[in-house]
């Protein structure tokens, strides 16, 4: 981006802190002064025909969690939608999509659009995300997310076979369910797709070059506490539609030149996630250890997708998962960032399609 003078004083401090915070949330902010100096308003004028990214909607039942929270759910019933193209239809299958940190169920836009009318789809917003209500900070841990997924399966009319698709923190949620409820896998859950996720040791990882993972993990909590005292400064740098937010999201979430509307889509989801939610969930990643889930997951059809340039859940973590699931259909995408399900949605859809074919084949053979 060329040379620029370092911001001074408060602006520089806010820029550094905002950058750390937004990175932890899946976005990035480099400071208010940087926005004025190096980013032009014309940087995203060229675009492809717009997708209605927040336009796919359905009603769903109120799902009450074990601690009394009511999650926002949406169910795309098979009979209510006409499938796109000539792909196979799976009237017996239910596909449940579980989104990641600082996102919402809308992140599965392309997969939902692709599968509507071909299988029954269940989507929900994780606690404190999207349209679901804020949760007690003490409950914002992966074990509780696993319990929430169990509640979704129990309260949305799922009878099986079920395919679980988890992206990022959603993949961790699926792993947790497998580790703590192995009895569900094989009879009810027949397939799992893990997208851009990690099984453990995220506390050892830093998305900022030059800052060791342990140091990054130590600095984020106090940084978040400080930023919560000056929310108006951070809000401006994270706001959806800001040039800084656009450039930062593009650099962190994607590995290739994607249509600007894709970047705006992710940026808007990130901007809707409060700093409080970022802070509440962050400790969960340092505590993460779902390695014990993999003998259970190995008993069902699995697929794994990771991006070579993912700075949030690095490709080494995908490679660990592939090693733990030698029978999985594995795809490593070159030049892909963390949001592979958007950036390379056609390839991700192909992986999901192939897994659905295998699950349906197994169902028919067992019938």
Secondary structure as UniProt FT lines:
FT   HELIX           9..25
FT   HELIX           32..38
FT   HELIX           41..44
FT   TURN            53..54
FT   STRAND          63..64
FT   TURN            66..67
FT   STRAND          70..71
FT   STRAND          73..76
FT   HELIX           78..80
FT   TURN            85..86
FT   TURN            91..92
FT   STRAND          94..98
FT   TURN            101..102
FT   HELIX           105..108
FT   HELIX           109..115
FT   TURN            117..118
FT   STRAND          119..124
FT   TURN            127..128
FT   TURN            130..131
FT   HELIX           137..139
FT   HELIX           142..155
FT   TURN            156..157
FT   STRAND          162..167
FT   HELIX           169..180
FT   HELIX           182..184
FT   TURN            186..188
FT   STRAND          189..195
FT   HELIX           202..204
FT   TURN            209..210
FT   HELIX           213..227
FT   TURN            228..229
FT   HELIX           231..238
FT   TURN            240..241
FT   HELIX           243..253
FT   HELIX           260..271
FT   HELIX           275..286
FT   HELIX           291..293
FT   HELIX           294..297
FT   TURN            298..299
FT   STRAND          301..307
FT   TURN            308..309
FT   HELIX           315..324
FT   TURN            326..327
FT   STRAND          329..333
FT   TURN            334..335
FT   TURN            338..339
FT   HELIX           340..343
FT   HELIX           345..366
//
